[in-house]
């Protein structure tokens, strides 16, 4: 025992917490082993050998196991009680599940019976429409009508489709004369029973196919009480009615059957009251139905899990049996309320109740109670094992408590470290999000602040270029314009790359014309190519469709970027855009765009880093050609976002070929013949005047309101609009704009967004809400004219009620196209 105490009081070494817990557990095990050895040694000192002593101790332990403590008895009782409760719940659950399954199959059966009868009802309604739409239907016409339908396929349970005419006693002789004259010279009336002193007849005039139903022709169904009752019910209700169980005269050997009748009235629609229906009755279209055929084939629909029979009376008497699906000719339906899987329910069919008796078949998939047995056995085993475990657990509790304490300390330390790490990660995430948001806000602000003065620079340069200048002055203006355009390109590249990095740039998938995009790009770069005396070519595979699905703006951006680079790095020779058809399926087409130049070429070691951001061939390239090094990186990201590939093939001194492939969706309806464009070469472009000579007359009848708080922007907009011939009014705020629209009818409003007090969004809502007393109508076209160039800014403008969007700096050509788009043609030319 001293040894045990010594072992438990050993000072632990400073090890990690998990290691200390394992050491404590091992020391406890050692202490227990020493205790047993001490007990054996005590026995041996009394003259008894060690081994017998250990055997006696083991026997003593086993005996103690069966001395159940009160706690063990309580636990055993609770487990057995819980087991019994579980068995009870399982039994009830299984019983309910079986009953629900039975009810589901029964409902499915009932619905199928109603559906099948409904098929014949709809068939009669189609036939009735022929009679109600015509003054009379002759026998040949009726025969053709029925023969146009596939009766065995559409109505498999019907033996015939016919027409019963309502004939008063007064009209009996004229009726017989007409029928006999209609190719039925042997027609005569037959009655099922003796005369019932009824005031009218219900005579089967036509029935098809006649060869199997000839015995029914001329039969007065009104001479039999059951048939007359059904016909009268149909006549007075205006809906279908069925007879009781009958034996058909033309199919007496085929078992039970019935008639289904639908009234025909002498009007284009069903009369509204029973009196009027009886007054205008013409007859009935009807079908003869065999019950056996009607109900055959239903059992597979309920997976053969139900047997059923159908009775025509609630008594469930065998004489009223319409259909017996039990396969037992001696079967008699009985309803036992205690039987969960047997039931009889009424089904309303054509004004009568059929009584459907259902009973679970041998194939009924009931939930097995095997799980209940296993729960009982498991509960008994669990009771025994738990009792034994509780006995043995008593001695191990202290060991477990000590081990748990050590593990708890380890766990607390681990949790503390984990919480610290999670908190640090959350703080880092918040810092990153805040930095990203700040970056986006900074870029948007800088874009706006740079575009505002740039609008003045490029706008004034554009206006100056249209005036009479000396050659030196024109060169100076062109230098200002090209420098401004370069600055604008840099801004756009930075914004695009920032949106791509932040995952905020979305790719559209709309219809566009690839040849139109190529034409626009060639128009944009031809001046640059002409200045360097570079031949510009375009070769398009004639198999390329005229229309594809994709993002036309980003496609134009990629092609324009690569073409600009090719011209920039080519001093002489040519630049060729080659568009090739690579592969096509029913829905997709893969197209390769290749831009080949005759420039300086690119070494292989430089090619690997060309598509990295801020990367160029070398530092001298930046000094000679300018640029941010973002163009190719943006193009690569855009191509990859469109599930394409991009690359370069080049050798120093042999030029370079930049290529990319795009998989586009085909427009199946596109049946336009493809254009066969072999080669396009640029002519000498006009670089001095970009507007027509009669521009001052384009919008001579148009009044345009410019709303902008910046004086430079107002001056630029006014002079550009006046160059296009428009009448211009300026407003510095939303309030001024609101007041001036009361007095002048404007045909278009150019609206700035960032203005003090009331911004462009609110100003647009003000103008949209003006009353009709204003000279300017509330639906006047409003076009945003703003330095906010983000995609979300465009969306905000449209959502605020604006019609269109122009980003600053404003180009004269863009302004002209926008005015032509929104100003009515009647206001576009001076009188």
C-alpha positions in Angstrom: 0.0 0.0 0.0 2.9 2.4 0.7 4.2 1.7 -2.8 0.8 2.7 -4.2 0.8 5.9 -2.3 4.3 6.6 -3.4 3.4 6.1 -7.0 0.4 8.4 -6.9 2.3 11.2 -5.2 5.1 11.3 -7.8 5.7 14.8 -9.1 4.9 14.8 -12.9 7.4 16.1 -15.4 6.5 19.3 -17.3 5.0 17.8 -20.5 2.2 18.8 -22.8 -1.3 18.4 -21.3 -2.2 15.4 -23.4 1.0 13.6 -22.3 0.3 14.4 -18.6 -3.2 12.9 -18.8 -1.8 9.7 -20.3 0.9 9.5 -17.6 -1.7 9.9 -14.8 -3.8 7.1 -16.3 -0.8 4.9 -16.5 0.1 5.7 -12.9 -3.4 4.7 -11.8 -3.1 1.4 -13.5 0.3 0.8 -11.9 -1.2 1.6 -8.5 -4.1 -0.8 -9.0 -1.6 -3.6 -10.0 0.5 -3.0 -6.9 -2.6 -3.1 -4.7 -3.5 -6.5 -6.0 0.1 -7.7 -5.5 0.1 -6.5 -1.9 -3.2 -8.3 -1.3 -1.6 -11.5 -2.6 1.5 -11.0 -0.5 -0.7 -10.6 2.7 -2.4 -13.9 2.0 0.9 -15.7 1.4 2.3 -14.5 4.8 -0.6 -16.4 6.5 0.6 -19.7 5.1 -1.4 -19.7 1.9 0.2 -19.6 -1.5 -0.2 -16.6 -3.8 -2.0 -18.3 -6.7 -4.9 -19.8 -4.5 -5.3 -16.4 -2.9 -5.7 -14.7 -6.2 -8.2 -17.3 -7.3 -10.2 -16.8 -4.0 -10.1 -13.0 -4.6 -11.4 -13.4 -8.2 -14.2 -15.7 -7.0 -15.1 -13.2 -4.3 -15.3 -10.4 -6.9 -17.6 -12.5 -9.1 -19.9 -13.2 -6.1 -20.1 -9.4 -5.4 -21.2 -8.8 -8.9 -24.5 -10.5 -8.2 -25.1 -8.6 -5.0 -27.1 -5.9 -6.8 -27.1 -2.5 -5.3 -30.4 -0.5 -5.0 -29.1 1.8 -7.7 -28.6 -1.2 -10.1 -32.1 -2.4 -9.4 -33.6 1.0 -10.2 -31.6 1.3 -13.4 -32.7 -2.2 -14.5 -36.3 -1.3 -13.7 -36.1 1.9 -15.7 -34.5 0.2 -18.7 -37.2 -2.5 -18.8 -39.9 0.1 -18.4 -38.4 2.1 -21.2 -38.2 -1.1 -23.3 -41.9 -1.9 -22.8 -42.8 1.7 -23.7 -40.7 1.6 -26.8 -42.4 -1.7 -27.8 -45.8 -0.2 -27.3 -44.9 2.9 -29.4 -43.4 0.8 -32.1 -46.5 -1.5 -32.3 -48.8 1.6 -32.5 -46.6 3.2 -35.1 -46.4 0.1 -37.2 -50.2 -0.3 -37.0 -50.8 3.3 -38.0 -48.2 3.1 -40.8 -50.0 -0.1 -42.2 -53.4 1.6 -41.9 -52.1 4.8 -43.6 -50.7 2.7 -46.4 -53.9 0.8 -46.8 -55.9 4.1 -46.9 -53.5 5.5 -49.5 -54.0 2.5 -51.7 -57.8 2.6 -51.1 -57.9 6.3 -52.1 -55.8 5.6 -55.2 -58.3 2.8 -56.1 -61.3 5.1 -55.6 -59.8 7.9 -57.7 -59.0 5.5 -60.5 -62.6 4.3 -60.6 -63.8 7.9 -60.8 -61.2 8.7 -63.5 -62.2 5.7 -65.6 -65.9 6.6 -65.6 -64.9 10.2 -66.3 -63.3 9.1 -69.6 -66.7 7.9 -70.8 -68.4 11.1 -69.6 -66.0 13.3 -71.6 -66.5 11.0 -74.6 -70.3 11.6 -74.4 -69.8 15.3 -74.0 -67.9 15.4 -77.3 -70.6 13.5 -79.0 -73.4 15.7 -77.5 -71.7 18.8 -78.9 -72.4 17.4 -82.4 -76.1 17.0 -81.7 -76.5 20.4 -80.0 -74.7 22.2 -82.8 -77.0 20.7 -85.6 -80.7 20.7 -86.3 -80.6 17.0 -87.0 -78.0 14.2 -87.2 -78.8 11.5 -89.7 -77.8 7.9 -89.3 -75.0 8.0 -91.8 -73.6 11.2 -90.2 -73.7 9.5 -86.8 -72.0 6.4 -88.2 -69.2 8.5 -89.7 -68.9 10.4 -86.4 -68.4 7.2 -84.4 -66.2 5.5 -86.9 -63.8 8.5 -86.8 -62.9 7.5 -83.2 -61.1 4.3 -82.1 -63.8 3.0 -79.6 -61.9 -0.1 -78.4 -58.8 2.1 -77.7 -60.5 5.1 -76.2 -63.4 3.4 -74.4 -62.4 -0.3 -73.9 -65.3 -1.1 -71.5 -68.0 0.3 -73.9 -69.8 -2.1 -76.2 -71.5 0.7 -78.1 -72.1 4.4 -78.4 -75.6 5.5 -79.4 -78.3 8.1 -79.4 -81.7 7.8 -77.6 -84.4 10.1 -78.9 -87.2 11.4 -76.6 -90.5 10.9 -78.5 -93.9 12.0 -77.2 -97.0 9.8 -78.0 -98.2 12.6 -80.4 -94.9 12.5 -82.4 -94.5 8.7 -82.5 -95.8 8.2 -86.0 -93.8 11.1 -87.6 -90.7 9.8 -85.7 -91.1 6.3 -87.2 -91.6 7.7 -90.7 -88.4 9.8 -90.5 -86.3 6.9 -89.1 -87.5 4.4 -91.7 -86.8 7.0 -94.5 -83.3 7.4 -93.1 -82.1 4.1 -94.5 -83.7 2.0 -91.7 -86.9 0.6 -93.4 -87.2 -2.3 -90.9 -87.0 0.0 -87.8 -89.6 -0.9 -85.2 -90.1 -0.2 -81.5 -89.5 -2.9 -78.9 -90.3 -2.7 -75.2 -88.6 -4.6 -72.3 -91.8 -4.8 -70.3 -95.5 -4.1 -70.8 -96.7 -0.6 -71.2 -96.3 1.5 -68.0 -98.7 4.2 -69.1 -95.9 6.7 -69.6 -96.5 9.8 -71.6 -93.4 9.4 -73.8 -90.9 7.1 -75.3 -87.1 6.9 -75.0 -86.1 5.0 -78.1 -82.6 3.9 -79.2 -82.4 5.5 -82.6 -78.7 4.9 -83.4 -76.0 2.7 -81.9 -72.6 1.9 -83.2 -71.0 -0.5 -84.0 -74.3 -1.7 -85.4 -73.2 -5.2 -86.2 -72.8 -6.1 -82.5 -75.5 -3.9 -81.1 -78.4 -4.4 -83.6 -80.5 -6.0 -80.9 -80.7 -2.7 -79.1 -81.9 -0.6 -82.1 -85.5 0.5 -81.6 -85.5 -0.5 -77.9 -87.6 1.8 -75.7 -85.5 2.1 -72.5 -88.4 4.0 -70.9 -90.3 0.8 -70.8 -88.0 -0.4 -68.0 -88.1 1.4 -64.7 -84.4 1.4 -63.9 -83.4 2.8 -67.3 -86.2 5.4 -67.2 -85.1 6.6 -63.8 -81.5 7.1 -64.9 -82.6 8.9 -68.1 -85.0 11.2 -66.2 -82.3 12.0 -63.6 -79.9 12.9 -66.5 -82.5 15.0 -68.2 -83.5 17.0 -65.0 -79.9 17.5 -63.8 -78.3 18.3 -67.1 -75.4 15.9 -66.2 -74.5 12.3 -66.8 -76.4 9.6 -65.0 -75.9 5.8 -64.8 -78.4 3.0 -64.5 -78.5 0.4 -61.8 -76.9 -2.9 -62.5 -78.5 -4.4 -65.6 -77.9 -7.1 -68.2 -77.3 -5.6 -71.6 -79.7 -7.0 -74.3 -76.8 -7.1 -76.8 -74.3 -8.7 -74.3 -76.4 -11.0 -72.0 -73.6 -13.5 -71.6 -70.9 -11.0 -70.6 -72.1 -10.3 -67.1 -73.2 -7.1 -65.3 -73.3 -3.8 -67.1 -74.9 -0.4 -67.0 -75.8 2.6 -69.2 -74.2 6.0 -68.9 -76.4 8.7 -70.3 -75.9 12.4 -71.1 -78.9 14.6 -72.0 -79.1 16.5 -75.4 -81.2 19.7 -75.5 -82.7 21.7 -78.3 -80.5 24.7 -77.5 -76.8 25.7 -77.8 -76.3 25.3 -74.1 -77.8 23.4 -71.1 -81.0 25.1 -69.8 -80.7 26.5 -66.3 -83.8 24.9 -64.5 -85.2 21.3 -64.4 -88.4 22.6 -65.9 -86.6 24.1 -68.9 -84.5 21.1 -69.3 -87.5 18.8 -69.5 -89.2 21.2 -71.9 -86.2 21.3 -74.4 -85.1 17.7 -74.1 -84.2 16.1 -77.5 -82.7 12.8 -76.3 -79.6 11.3 -74.8 -76.2 10.2 -76.0 -75.2 7.1 -74.2 -72.8 4.2 -73.9 -73.3 0.6 -72.9 -70.6 -0.4 -70.4 -69.5 -3.8 -69.2 -68.4 -3.7 -65.5 -65.9 -6.5 -65.9 -64.0 -4.5 -68.6 -64.3 -1.2 -66.7 -62.6 -2.5 -63.6 -60.1 -4.9 -65.2 -56.5 -3.7 -64.9 -56.9 -1.6 -61.8 -55.2 -4.0 -59.4 -51.7 -3.4 -60.9 -52.2 0.3 -60.2 -52.4 -0.5 -56.5 -49.5 -2.9 -56.8 -51.7 -6.0 -56.4 -51.8 -5.1 -52.7 -55.6 -4.7 -52.6 -58.5 -7.0 -53.6 -61.8 -5.2 -54.2 -65.4 -5.7 -55.3 -68.0 -3.2 -56.4 -71.7 -3.3 -55.4 -74.6 -1.4 -56.7 -76.3 -1.4 -53.3 -75.3 -0.7 -49.7 -76.5 -4.1 -48.6 -73.5 -5.7 -50.3 -75.8 -8.5 -51.5 -74.3 -10.8 -54.0 -77.2 -10.1 -56.4 -76.0 -6.5 -56.5 -72.4 -7.4 -57.4 -71.0 -5.3 -60.3 -67.5 -6.6 -60.1 -65.6 -9.3 -58.1 -61.9 -8.7 -57.9 -61.3 -11.4 -55.2 -61.1 -14.3 -57.7 -63.5 -16.3 -55.5 -66.9 -16.9 -57.0 -68.3 -17.6 -53.6 -66.9 -14.4 -52.1 -69.3 -12.4 -50.0 -68.3 -9.0 -48.8 -68.5 -8.5 -45.0 -67.3 -5.4 -43.1 -65.6 -6.1 -39.8 -65.0 -2.7 -37.9 -62.1 -4.3 -36.0 -60.3 -5.2 -39.3 -57.9 -2.4 -40.1 -57.3 -3.7 -43.6 -60.9 -4.1 -44.8 -63.3 -1.3 -45.6 -66.4 -0.4 -47.7 -66.9 3.2 -48.9 -69.5 4.8 -51.2 -68.2 6.3 -54.5 -70.6 8.8 -56.2 -70.8 8.0 -59.9 -73.3 9.6 -62.2 -75.9 10.3 -59.5 -75.5 6.9 -57.9 -73.4 5.5 -55.1 -71.3 2.5 -55.9 -70.1 0.7 -52.8 -66.4 -0.4 -53.1 -65.4 -3.1 -50.7 -61.6 -3.4 -50.3 -59.4 -5.8 -48.4 -55.7 -6.2 -48.2 -54.3 -9.0 -50.4 -51.5 -11.4 -49.6 -49.1 -9.0 -51.3 -50.0 -6.2 -49.0 -46.7 -4.7 -47.8 -47.3 -4.2 -44.1 -44.6 -3.0 -41.8 -43.0 -5.9 -40.1 -43.0 -6.2 -36.3 -39.6 -7.9 -36.3 -38.1 -4.6 -35.0 -40.4 -5.0 -31.9 -38.9 -8.4 -31.1 -35.4 -7.1 -31.5 -36.2 -4.1 -29.2 -37.5 -6.6 -26.6 -34.4 -8.8 -26.8 -32.1 -5.8 -27.0 -33.8 -4.3 -23.9 -33.3 -7.5 -21.9 -29.7 -7.8 -23.0 -29.2 -4.1 -22.2 -30.7 -4.5 -18.7 -28.3 -7.4 -17.9 -25.2 -5.7 -19.3 -26.0 -2.4 -17.7 -26.5 -4.0 -14.3 -23.1 -5.8 -14.6 -21.4 -2.6 -15.9 -22.8 -0.5 -13.0 -21.3 -3.0 -10.5 -17.9 -2.9 -12.2 -18.1 0.8 -12.8 -18.1 1.6 -9.2 -14.5 0.7 -8.8 -13.5 2.5 -12.0 -15.3 5.8 -11.2 -12.5 7.4 -9.3 -10.0 6.5 -12.0 -12.4 7.9 -14.6 -12.9 11.1 -12.6 -9.1 11.7 -12.3 -8.6 11.0 -16.0 -11.6 13.2 -16.9 -10.1 16.0 -14.8 -6.8 15.8 -16.6 -8.5 15.7 -20.0 -10.8 18.6 -19.0 -7.7 20.7 -18.4 -6.2 19.7 -21.7 -9.6 20.4 -23.4 -9.9 23.8 -21.8 -6.4 24.8 -22.8 -7.0 23.5 -26.4 -10.4 25.3 -26.5 -8.7 28.5 -25.3 -6.1 28.3 -28.0 -8.8 27.4 -30.6 -10.9 30.4 -29.5 -7.9 32.7 -29.7 -7.1 31.4 -33.2 -10.7 31.8 -34.3 -10.8 35.3 -32.9 -7.6 36.2 -34.7 -8.9 34.7 -37.9 -12.2 36.6 -37.6 -10.3 39.8 -36.9 -8.1 39.2 -39.9 -11.2 38.5 -42.1 -12.8 41.7 -40.9 -9.7 43.7 -41.6 -9.4 42.1 -45.1 -13.1 42.9 -45.8 -12.7 46.4 -44.6 -9.5 46.9 -46.6 -11.3 45.5 -49.7 -14.3 47.7 -49.2 -12.0 50.7 -48.6 -10.1 49.8 -51.8 -13.3 49.6 -53.8 -14.6 52.9 -52.4 -11.2 54.5 -53.1 -11.2 53.3 -56.7 -14.7 54.5 -57.3 -14.0 57.9 -55.8 -10.7 58.2 -57.7 -12.4 57.2 -60.9 -15.1 59.8 -60.4 -12.6 62.5 -59.5 -10.3 61.8 -62.4 -13.1 61.4 -65.0 -14.7 64.8 -64.0 -11.7 67.0 -65.1 -10.9 64.5 -67.9 -14.4 65.1 -69.3 -13.5 68.8 -69.5 -10.1 68.0 -71.2 -11.4 65.5 -73.8 -14.6 67.4 -74.3 -12.9 70.7 -75.1 -10.4 68.9 -77.2 -13.2 67.3 -79.2 -14.9 70.7 -79.6 -11.7 72.4 -80.7 -11.0 69.6 -83.2 -14.2 70.6 -85.0 -13.2 74.3 -85.4 -10.8 75.8 -88.0 -7.3 75.2 -86.8 -3.8 75.5 -88.2 -1.9 72.2 -88.7 0.2 72.9 -85.6 -2.9 73.7 -83.5 -4.6 70.5 -84.8 -1.6 68.4 -83.9 -1.6 70.0 -80.4 -5.3 69.2 -80.0 -4.7 65.6 -81.2 -1.9 65.3 -78.6 -4.3 66.4 -75.9 -7.0 63.9 -77.0 -4.6 61.0 -77.3 -3.1 61.7 -73.9 -6.5 61.9 -72.4 -7.6 58.7 -74.0 -4.4 57.0 -72.7 -5.2 58.1 -69.2 -8.8 56.9 -69.6 -7.6 53.5 -70.8 -5.3 53.2 -67.7 -8.3 54.1 -65.4 -10.5 51.5 -67.1 -7.8 48.8 -66.9 -7.3 49.4 -63.1 -11.1 49.4 -62.5 -11.6 46.2 -64.5 -8.8 44.4 -62.8 -10.0 45.5 -59.3 -13.5 44.2 -60.1 -12.0 40.9 -61.3 -9.8 40.5 -58.2 -12.8 41.2 -55.9 -15.0 38.8 -57.8 -17.5 41.5 -58.7 -17.3 41.3 -62.5 -20.1 39.3 -64.1 -20.1 37.7 -67.5 -23.4 38.2 -69.5 -24.8 35.5 -71.8 -26.9 37.4 -74.5 -27.2 37.2 -78.2 -24.6 39.2 -80.2 -23.1 39.4 -83.7 -19.4 38.5 -83.8 -18.9 40.1 -87.2 -20.4 43.4 -85.9 -18.0 43.3 -83.0 -15.0 42.7 -85.3 -16.2 45.6 -87.5 -16.4 48.0 -84.5 -12.9 47.0 -83.4 -11.4 47.5 -86.9 -13.1 51.0 -87.0 -11.5 51.9 -83.6 -8.0 50.9 -84.4 -7.7 51.8 -88.1 -6.5 55.3 -87.2 -3.7 54.0 -85.0 -2.7 51.5 -87.8 -2.8 54.1 -90.5 -0.5 56.4 -88.5 2.1 53.7 -88.3 1.6 52.7 -92.0 0.6 49.1 -90.9 -1.6 47.0 -93.0 -4.7 45.8 -91.1 -6.4 42.6 -92.1 -9.3 40.4 -90.9 -10.1 36.9 -92.1 -13.3 35.2 -90.8 -14.2 31.6 -91.4 -17.5 31.5 -93.3 -18.8 28.7 -91.0 -19.0 31.2 -88.1 -22.7 31.9 -87.4 -24.0 35.4 -87.7 -25.3 35.3 -84.1 -23.9 33.7 -80.9 -24.6 33.8 -77.2 -22.1 35.4 -74.9 -20.9 38.8 -73.5 -20.3 41.2 -76.5 -18.8 43.9 -74.3 -16.1 41.7 -72.9 -15.5 40.0 -76.3 -14.9 43.4 -77.8 -12.6 44.4 -74.9 -10.4 41.2 -75.4 -10.1 41.6 -79.2 -9.5 45.4 -78.9 -6.8 44.9 -76.2 -4.9 42.2 -78.3 -5.2 44.2 -81.5 -3.9 47.4 -79.8 -1.0 45.5 -78.4 -0.2 44.0 -81.8 -0.2 47.5 -83.5 1.7 49.0 -80.6 4.6 46.5 -80.9 4.7 46.4 -84.7 6.7 49.1 -86.5 6.1 47.9 -90.1 4.3 45.1 -91.9 0.8 44.0 -91.0 -1.6 42.9 -88.2 -4.1 40.2 -89.0 -7.1 39.0 -87.0 -8.0 35.4 -88.0 -11.3 33.9 -86.7 -11.5 30.1 -87.1 -14.2 27.5 -86.6 -12.7 24.8 -84.5 -15.4 22.5 -83.3 -19.2 22.4 -83.2 -22.0 20.3 -81.5 -25.7 20.7 -81.4 -25.6 23.4 -78.8 -22.0 24.7 -78.6 -19.4 26.0 -81.0 -15.7 26.6 -80.2 -14.1 29.6 -82.0 -10.4 30.6 -82.1 -9.4 34.2 -82.4 -5.8 34.7 -83.4 -4.0 38.1 -83.8 -0.8 37.8 -85.8 1.7 40.7 -86.1 5.0 41.2 -87.8 6.6 42.9 -84.8 9.7 42.3 -82.7 8.6 39.0 -81.3 8.9 37.7 -77.7 11.6 35.5 -76.1 10.3 32.3 -74.6 11.4 33.1 -71.1 9.4 36.4 -71.2 6.3 34.6 -72.6 5.7 32.8 -69.3 5.1 36.0 -67.4 3.2 38.0 -70.0 -0.2 37.3 -68.6 0.8 38.2 -65.0 -0.6 41.5 -63.6 1.7 44.5 -64.0 4.0 42.5 -66.3 5.6 43.6 -69.5 8.5 42.3 -71.6 11.1 44.5 -69.9 11.4 47.9 -68.3 12.3 49.6 -71.6 9.0 48.5 -73.0 7.2 50.5 -70.4 9.2 53.6 -71.3 8.8 53.2 -75.0 5.2 52.0 -75.4 3.6 53.0 -72.1 0.8 51.1 -70.4 0.1 49.5 -67.0 0.9 45.9 -67.8 -2.7 45.0 -66.9 -4.1 44.5 -70.4 -3.1 40.9 -71.0 -3.8 39.9 -67.3 -7.4 41.3 -67.7 -7.8 39.5 -71.1 -6.6 36.2 -69.5 -9.0 36.5 -66.6 -12.0 37.4 -68.9 -11.2 34.5 -71.2 -11.0 32.1 -68.2 -14.3 33.5 -66.9 -15.9 32.5 -70.2 -14.4 29.0 -69.9 -11.8 29.6 -72.6 -8.1 29.5 -73.0 -5.5 32.1 -74.1 -1.9 31.8 -75.2 0.9 33.2 -77.3 3.2 31.8 -80.0 6.3 33.8 -80.9 10.0 33.8 -81.8 12.2 36.9 -81.4 12.3 38.8 -84.7 9.5 36.8 -86.3 6.4 38.6 -84.8 3.9 37.1 -82.4 0.5 35.4 -82.5 -1.8 35.9 -79.5 -4.7 33.5 -79.6 -7.7 32.6 -77.4 -10.6 30.2 -77.8 -14.2 30.7 -76.6 -17.0 28.0 -76.3 -20.2 29.9 -77.2 -23.8 28.7 -77.1 -25.5 28.4 -80.5 -28.8 30.1 -81.3 -30.7 27.2 -82.8 -33.3 29.5 -84.5 -30.6 31.3 -86.4 -31.3 30.4 -90.0 -29.7 33.4 -91.7 -27.2 32.5 -94.4 -23.6 33.0 -93.2 -21.6 35.8 -94.6 -18.4 34.8 -96.5 -15.8 37.3 -95.5 -12.4 36.4 -96.7 -10.2 39.5 -96.0 -10.8 43.0 -94.8 -8.2 45.7 -95.4 -8.3 49.2 -94.0 -8.5 52.2 -96.3 -7.2 55.6 -95.3 -9.4 56.7 -92.3 -10.8 60.2 -91.8 -9.1 61.4 -88.6 -10.0 65.1 -88.7 -13.8 65.3 -88.6 -16.0 62.7 -86.9 -19.4 64.3 -87.4 -21.3 65.2 -90.6 -21.0 68.6 -92.1 -24.7 69.3 -91.5 -24.4 68.4 -87.8 -25.8 71.7 -86.7 -29.1 70.8 -88.3 -29.4 67.3 -86.7 -31.5 68.3 -83.7 -32.8 71.7 -84.6 -36.2 71.1 -83.2 -35.0 69.5 -79.9 -35.0 71.2 -76.5 -32.5 69.6 -74.2 -32.0 70.2 -70.5 -28.5 69.7 -68.9 -28.5 69.3 -65.1 -25.0 69.4 -63.6 -23.5 71.3 -60.7 -20.0 71.5 -62.3 -19.5 74.5 -64.6 -16.9 72.8 -66.8 -19.2 69.9 -67.4 -22.1 72.2 -68.2 -20.0 74.2 -70.7 -18.7 71.0 -72.5 -22.2 69.5 -72.7 -23.7 72.8 -74.0 -21.1 73.3 -76.7 -21.3 69.7 -77.9 -25.2 69.8 -78.0 -25.1 73.1 -79.9 -22.7 71.6 -82.4 -25.4 69.0 -83.0 -28.0 71.8 -83.5 -29.9 71.3 -80.2 -31.5 74.1 -78.1 -29.8 73.8 -74.7 -30.9 75.0 -71.3 -28.6 74.6 -68.3 -29.6 73.9 -64.7 -27.2 73.8 -61.7 -29.4 71.8 -59.4 -32.5 69.6 -59.2 -34.6 72.5 -57.9 -33.7 74.6 -61.0 -34.4 71.7 -63.3 -37.8 71.2 -61.6 -38.8 74.8 -62.0 -37.7 75.2 -65.7 -39.6 72.0 -66.7 -42.8 73.9 -65.7 -42.2 76.4 -68.4 -40.4 74.6 -71.3 -41.2 71.4 -73.0 -37.9 69.4 -73.1 -37.4 66.4 -75.4 -34.5 65.0 -73.4 -32.7 65.6 -70.0 -29.0 64.9 -69.4 -28.7 64.3 -65.6 -25.6 64.4 -63.5 -25.6 62.0 -60.5 -23.4 63.5 -57.8 -24.9 66.9 -57.0 -25.2 68.7 -53.6 -28.5 68.6 -51.7 -30.5 66.5 -54.2 -28.6 63.9 -56.3 -29.4 62.7 -59.8 -31.4 59.7 -58.5 -33.8 61.9 -56.4 -34.0 64.5 -59.2 -35.1 61.8 -61.6 -37.9 60.7 -59.3 -38.9 64.4 -58.9 -39.3 64.8 -62.7 -41.1 61.5 -63.0 -43.6 62.6 -60.4 -44.5 66.0 -62.0 -48.1 66.7 -62.7 -49.4 67.0 -66.3 -49.6 70.8 -65.9 -45.8 71.0 -66.4 -44.7 71.8 -70.0 -42.3 68.8 -69.8 -44.1 65.4 -69.5 -43.2 63.0 -66.7 -42.1 60.4 -69.3 -39.4 62.6 -70.9 -36.2 60.5 -71.7 -33.6 61.1 -68.9 -30.0 60.0 -69.6 -27.4 59.8 -66.9 -24.3 61.9 -67.6 -21.9 60.9 -64.9 -18.3 60.2 -63.9 -19.5 57.1 -62.0 -18.4 54.4 -64.3 -19.0 51.2 -62.3 -21.5 48.6 -63.5 -23.5 49.0 -60.3 -23.7 52.8 -61.0 -25.4 51.9 -64.4 -27.8 49.6 -62.6 -28.7 52.3 -60.0 -29.4 54.8 -62.8 -31.8 52.4 -64.6 -33.5 51.4 -61.3 -34.0 55.1 -60.4 -36.1 55.6 -63.6 -33.5 56.8 -66.0 -33.7 55.6 -69.6 -30.0 55.4 -70.5 -26.4 56.0 -69.2 -23.4 57.9 -70.6 -20.1 57.7 -68.7 -17.8 60.7 -68.6 -15.7 61.7 -70.4 -18.4 62.2 -73.1 -17.5 61.6 -76.7 -19.4 63.6 -79.4 -20.2 60.5 -81.4 -21.6 58.7 -78.3 -23.8 61.8 -77.5 -25.1 62.0 -81.1 -26.1 58.3 -81.1 -27.8 58.6 -77.7 -29.8 61.6 -78.9 -30.8 59.8 -82.1 -32.0 56.9 -79.9 -34.3 58.8 -77.6 -35.4 61.9 -79.4 -38.4 61.4 -81.8 -37.5 61.7 -85.5 -39.9 64.7 -85.8 -37.7 66.7 -83.4 -34.3 65.7 -84.9 -34.1 68.1 -87.9 -34.6 71.8 -88.2 -37.7 73.0 -90.0 
